[in-house]
């Protein structure tokens, strides 16, 4: 049955509303990664810049460790009390975490309390973003239009990448107006203030969203139940866990870690690296709807298989080439090529997970599986890469990513050729 013009417009508005909050959440989360080069000395005094980056990467990874708890907590809230309530609470928590970091004194002022409080703020943000992904992915998959689900669901990553892009862009603008000593002294705090204000704006947008679950589904005895999830949907959970591990690792390798890689390994200036990553992320963001549309034509399973196969073949050559590259343009081309491969996965990431679970445990299944894999493999990407570099084994990281791409391919083989759920929910 075709949609009426009014129903179609309502669904598109809902996609925009959910996406805008998603953009703010991820902006706030990624500002930390991109500003770390500047604030690392304020919280982790050391003569070795790689040691400072290892410490800030460790705090970044710790934020990811809260994601499984966030995935469980917000997934349960979304399945039992509605997607809308879950999304409103998560954006409020992200706002609070950003405000704390924005005004947190450094090591010189409060000593060891500085890194401790930084860690606590990141744990709070990790809890928030752990719930954000699963609930937003679920909500957007449920309001997406039949036959165009890949296209519309791709806007989750359009805004997720958009959050990264805005974080880099804000940093680039600050770099034009402030000297490096000024950015290290106080300029790095500005993006966190911007993120907190933007979170308040998105709060109002999310409060206007229409709930997608029925009262009957929310009151079902299995709604948000871990027991029901693992009793009836264990295989689906393991499958999602398997391909998300590789997807998260390669995504963070070529996005957040890449800026540090270009500075710390390739030898480019921080300003040049920021310019490259701004251009790359803009193109990557624009790719998502096209790869989403492609999945509507060739099927979600085929998109995932292409992702795993191409990632396994090209990861090592691309990273080895980037290691010795001298041209910023060539670096831009290589990273864009890598992220085109990743787009087979990211454009449909939330949708391909949501299609594996029924409505009663969908947000929980999507959020928890994603958060666990993301915490273990995505959040640790920078930490593992930097420590292998310190040990003089940087190339081992490239092969680690490649092995996880093979794992993603193998788990994608387990995907059903047609969506197990969702088609019956609309």
C-alpha positions in Angstrom: 0.0 0.0 0.0 1.6 3.3 -1.1 2.1 6.2 1.4 0.0 9.3 1.3 1.9 12.6 0.8 1.1 13.5 4.4 2.5 10.2 5.8 5.6 10.5 3.6 6.3 14.0 4.8 5.8 13.0 8.4 8.3 10.2 8.1 10.9 12.5 6.4 10.5 15.1 9.2 11.0 12.3 11.8 14.2 11.3 10.0 15.5 14.9 10.1 14.6 15.3 13.8 16.3 12.1 14.9 19.3 12.8 12.6 19.8 16.3 14.0 20.2 15.0 17.6 22.5 12.3 16.3 24.7 14.9 14.7 25.1 16.9 17.9 25.8 13.7 20.0 28.6 12.7 17.7 30.0 16.2 17.3 30.4 16.3 21.1 31.9 12.9 21.2 34.4 13.5 18.4 35.6 16.9 19.5 37.6 15.1 22.1 39.4 13.0 19.5 40.3 15.9 17.2 41.3 18.3 20.0 43.4 15.8 21.8 46.6 16.9 20.1 46.2 20.3 21.8 44.9 19.5 25.3 47.0 16.3 25.9 49.8 18.4 27.6 47.3 20.1 29.9 46.1 16.8 31.4 49.1 14.5 30.9 52.4 16.2 31.4 55.2 14.4 29.5 58.2 15.1 27.3 57.1 12.5 24.8 54.1 13.6 22.6 53.4 10.0 21.7 53.0 9.1 25.4 50.6 12.0 25.8 48.6 10.8 22.8 48.6 7.3 24.2 47.1 8.6 27.5 44.4 10.7 25.8 43.6 7.7 23.5 43.3 5.6 26.7 40.7 7.9 28.1 39.0 7.9 24.6 38.9 4.1 24.8 37.6 4.2 28.4 34.6 6.2 27.1 33.9 3.3 24.7 33.9 0.8 27.6 30.8 2.5 28.9 29.0 1.9 25.7 27.8 -1.6 26.4 26.2 -0.3 29.6 24.7 2.6 27.6 23.5 0.2 24.9 21.8 -2.0 27.5 20.4 0.8 29.6 19.0 3.0 26.7 18.0 0.0 24.7 15.8 -1.2 27.6 14.4 2.3 28.0 13.7 2.6 24.3 11.9 -0.8 24.1 10.0 -0.4 27.4 9.3 3.4 27.5 9.7 4.5 23.9 12.4 5.5 21.4 11.7 9.2 21.9 12.3 9.2 25.7 15.5 7.4 25.2 16.8 9.9 22.6 15.9 12.9 24.8 17.7 11.5 27.9 20.9 10.6 25.9 21.3 14.0 24.4 20.9 15.7 27.8 23.7 13.5 29.2 26.0 14.3 26.3 25.4 18.0 27.0 26.4 17.6 30.6 29.6 15.7 29.7 30.7 18.4 27.2 30.1 21.2 29.8 32.3 19.5 32.4 35.2 19.1 29.9 34.8 22.7 28.6 35.5 24.1 32.1 37.7 21.5 33.6 41.0 22.9 35.1 44.3 21.3 33.9 46.9 19.3 35.7 48.9 22.4 36.7 45.8 23.7 38.6 44.3 20.6 40.3 47.0 18.0 39.9 45.9 14.3 39.4 42.2 15.3 39.7 42.4 16.8 36.2 42.9 13.4 34.3 40.5 11.7 36.8 37.7 14.2 36.1 38.4 14.1 32.4 38.0 10.3 32.5 34.7 10.6 34.5 33.3 13.1 32.0 34.2 10.8 29.1 32.6 7.8 30.8 29.4 9.8 31.1 29.6 10.7 27.4 30.3 7.1 26.6 27.2 6.0 28.4 25.2 8.5 26.5 26.5 7.7 23.0 26.3 4.0 23.8 22.5 4.5 24.0 22.4 7.0 21.1 23.4 4.6 18.3 21.0 1.8 19.0 18.0 4.0 19.7 18.6 6.3 16.7 19.3 3.3 14.4 16.1 1.6 15.5 14.0 4.7 15.3 15.2 5.7 11.8 14.8 2.1 10.5 11.2 2.2 11.8 10.2 5.5 10.1 12.2 4.9 6.9 10.0 4.4 3.8 9.5 0.9 2.3 11.7 0.2 -0.7 13.9 3.1 0.3 15.0 2.0 3.7 18.7 1.9 2.8 18.6 5.4 1.4 16.8 7.0 4.4 18.6 4.9 7.1 21.9 6.1 5.6 21.2 9.5 7.1 22.2 8.1 10.5 25.8 8.0 9.3 25.4 11.2 7.2 24.8 12.9 10.6 27.3 10.7 12.5 30.0 11.6 10.0 28.6 15.2 9.9 29.3 15.3 13.6 32.9 14.4 13.0 33.1 16.8 10.1 31.8 19.7 12.1 34.3 18.8 14.9 37.2 19.0 12.5 35.7 22.2 10.8 35.4 24.0 14.1 39.0 23.1 14.9 40.2 24.3 11.5 38.4 27.6 12.0 40.0 28.0 15.5 43.4 27.2 13.9 43.0 30.2 11.6 42.3 32.7 14.3 44.4 31.4 17.2 48.1 30.6 17.5 49.1 27.0 18.6 50.1 28.2 22.1 46.6 29.9 22.4 44.8 26.8 21.3 46.8 24.7 23.8 46.1 27.2 26.6 42.3 27.7 26.1 41.2 27.5 22.5 40.6 23.8 22.6 37.7 24.4 25.1 35.6 26.4 22.6 34.3 23.4 20.6 33.1 21.7 23.8 31.1 24.8 24.7 29.6 24.9 21.2 28.7 21.2 21.5 26.9 21.7 24.8 24.8 24.6 23.3 24.0 22.6 20.2 22.8 19.7 22.4 20.2 21.9 24.1 18.9 22.9 20.6 18.6 19.3 19.6 16.7 18.5 22.8 13.8 20.7 21.6 13.8 19.0 18.2 13.7 15.5 19.7 10.9 16.4 22.1 8.7 17.0 19.0 9.3 13.5 17.5 6.5 11.0 17.2 6.9 7.7 19.0 7.2 4.6 16.7 6.3 1.8 19.1 2.8 1.0 20.3 1.7 0.8 23.9 1.0 -2.9 23.4 4.6 -3.5 22.3 6.1 -1.5 25.1 4.1 -3.4 27.7 4.9 -6.8 26.3 6.6 -9.0 28.9 9.6 -9.4 26.5 10.1 -5.7 25.9 13.7 -4.7 26.6 14.4 -8.1 28.2 17.9 -9.4 28.1 16.6 -12.8 28.8 14.3 -12.7 25.8 17.1 -11.3 23.6 19.5 -14.2 24.4 16.8 -16.9 24.6 15.2 -16.2 21.2 17.7 -14.1 19.3 21.2 -15.3 20.3 22.3 -16.1 16.7 21.2 -12.7 15.4 23.1 -11.0 18.3 26.3 -12.9 17.6 26.1 -12.2 13.9 25.7 -8.4 14.5 28.5 -8.6 17.0 30.8 -10.3 14.5 30.5 -7.8 11.6 30.3 -4.8 13.8 33.7 -5.6 15.3 35.4 -5.2 11.9 33.2 -2.4 10.9 34.0 -0.3 14.0 37.7 -1.0 13.9 38.2 0.1 10.2 35.8 3.1 10.7 37.8 4.5 13.6 41.1 3.7 11.9 40.3 5.8 8.9 38.5 8.6 10.7 39.5 9.6 14.2 42.9 7.9 14.2 43.8 9.1 10.8 44.4 12.7 11.8 47.0 11.5 14.4 48.5 9.0 11.9 49.1 11.8 9.4 50.9 13.9 12.1 52.6 11.2 14.1 53.6 8.7 11.4 53.5 10.5 8.0 55.0 13.7 9.5 52.4 16.3 8.3 51.6 19.3 10.3 48.4 19.3 12.5 46.9 22.0 10.3 47.5 20.1 7.1 46.1 16.9 8.6 43.0 18.8 9.7 42.5 20.2 6.2 42.8 16.7 4.6 40.4 15.1 7.1 37.8 17.9 6.6 37.8 17.3 2.9 37.7 13.5 3.3 34.9 13.5 5.8 32.8 15.8 3.7 33.1 13.4 0.7 32.5 10.4 3.0 29.4 12.0 4.4 28.0 12.7 0.8 28.7 9.0 -0.1 26.3 7.5 2.4 22.9 8.1 0.6 24.4 6.7 -2.6 25.6 3.5 -0.9 22.3 3.3 0.9 20.4 3.5 -2.4 22.8 0.8 -3.8 21.8 -1.5 -0.9 18.2 -1.0 -1.8 19.0 -2.4 -5.3 21.6 -5.1 -4.6 20.5 -6.1 -1.1 21.9 -5.5 2.4 23.7 -8.9 2.5 25.6 -8.2 -0.8 26.6 -4.7 0.4 28.1 -6.3 3.6 29.9 -9.0 1.6 31.5 -6.3 -0.6 32.5 -4.4 2.5 34.3 -7.3 4.1 36.0 -8.5 0.9 37.3 -5.1 -0.3 38.4 -4.2 3.2 40.4 -7.4 3.6 42.2 -6.8 0.2 42.9 -3.1 0.4 43.6 -2.1 4.0 47.3 -3.0 4.1 48.2 -1.5 0.7 46.4 1.8 1.6 48.0 2.1 5.1 51.4 1.3 3.8 51.1 3.9 1.0 49.9 6.5 3.6 52.9 5.8 5.8 55.3 7.3 3.2 53.1 9.7 1.3 54.3 13.3 0.9 51.5 14.8 -1.1 48.5 16.0 0.9 46.3 15.4 -2.2 47.5 11.8 -2.5 46.8 11.3 1.2 43.3 12.6 0.6 42.7 10.2 -2.3 43.9 7.2 -0.4 41.8 7.9 2.7 38.8 8.6 0.5 39.2 5.3 -1.3 39.4 3.5 2.1 36.2 5.2 3.3 34.4 4.4 0.1 34.9 0.7 1.0 33.8 1.4 4.6 30.6 3.1 3.1 29.2 -0.3 2.0 28.9 -0.9 5.8 28.3 2.5 7.4 25.5 3.5 5.0 23.3 0.6 6.2 24.9 -0.1 9.5 21.9 0.7 11.7 19.4 -0.8 9.3 21.1 -4.1 8.7 21.2 -4.6 12.5 17.6 -3.5 13.1 16.4 -5.9 10.5 17.7 -8.8 12.7 15.5 -8.2 15.7 11.7 -7.9 16.4 10.3 -4.6 17.8 10.2 -5.7 21.5 14.0 -6.2 21.7 15.1 -4.2 18.7 16.7 -1.2 20.4 18.3 -3.5 23.0 19.6 -6.0 20.4 21.0 -3.3 18.1 22.4 -1.0 20.8 24.0 -3.7 23.0 25.6 -5.7 20.1 26.9 -2.5 18.5 28.2 -1.1 21.8 30.1 -4.3 22.9 31.8 -4.6 19.5 32.5 -0.9 19.3 33.9 -0.7 22.8 36.3 -3.6 22.3 37.4 -3.0 18.7 36.5 0.6 17.7 37.4 2.4 21.0 40.7 0.6 21.2 41.8 1.3 17.6 43.9 4.4 18.4 45.3 2.8 21.6 46.4 -0.4 19.9 47.8 1.5 16.9 49.8 3.9 19.0 51.2 1.2 21.4 52.3 -1.0 18.4 54.0 2.1 17.0 55.8 2.6 20.4 56.9 -1.0 20.3 58.3 -0.6 16.7 55.6 -2.8 15.2 53.3 -0.3 13.5 52.7 -2.6 10.5 51.2 -5.3 12.7 48.2 -2.9 13.2 47.5 -3.0 9.5 47.3 -6.8 9.5 45.1 -6.7 12.6 42.5 -4.5 10.8 42.7 -6.9 7.7 42.0 -10.0 9.8 39.0 -8.3 11.3 37.8 -7.5 7.8 37.9 -11.2 7.0 35.9 -11.9 10.2 33.3 -9.3 9.1 33.0 -11.0 5.7 32.5 -14.4 7.3 29.8 -13.1 9.6 28.1 -11.3 6.8 27.7 -14.7 5.1 25.3 -15.5 7.9 22.9 -12.6 7.0 19.5 -13.6 5.7 19.0 -12.8 2.0 15.8 -11.0 3.0 15.2 -8.9 6.1 14.0 -11.1 9.0 12.0 -8.3 10.6 11.0 -4.7 9.9 9.1 -5.6 6.6 6.3 -6.8 8.9 6.4 -3.9 11.3 5.4 -1.1 8.8 
